[in-house]
Each structure stands twice: as structure tokens, then as C-alpha cells.
Amino acid sequence: MLDALASALSTAKTGSSAIRSATIGGHTDSIGSDGANKRLSEQRAQAVVDGLRKRKVGIDLTAEGYGESAPVAPNTVDGAD
């Protein structure tokens, strides 16, 4: 999956509507402390940025960890966390 993202970003860095930069966001669920989840989400995002840089994507990349403050899915399953 990372190879596909790297390829897409590398292709998108040329042309009149080129992508010059991207922010990679990391998320966690709500299990654990706020601080631990923030650190984990930052580490996840940074791992993706590092992988893309290793693949020489060639655009400005930043990592942003959102912790549990911006979930991409509900933190409950069948009413329980």
C-alpha cells in the first residue's frame, strides 16, 4: 500500500495542478491515556512519512498525530469500547 501511495504522490508532483506538499495524519482509538494515544498516532504518521521519504517521493511531507481526538471511525462496537 505504501508503494502505491508513493507512486501516486510521485506522479502527482508534476503538471499545472501538482501536489507540492502533504500532511500524513495518524489516529488511534480511545483505549489508553490521551498522552499515550497522541504519541502513538504521531509515531504512526511519522512511520508513513519515513517510508515515503525512503521511496524518494520528492514532496514536502509532514506528520500529524491526532490521537483519539479525531477518530476516523466510532470508538464503540456494539455499544462497548
Secondary structure, DSSP 8 states (H G I E B T S, - for coil): -HHHHHHHHHHTTSSTT---EEEEEE---SSS-HHHHHHHHHHHHHHHHHHHHHTT--SEEEEEE-TTSS-SS-S-BTTB-
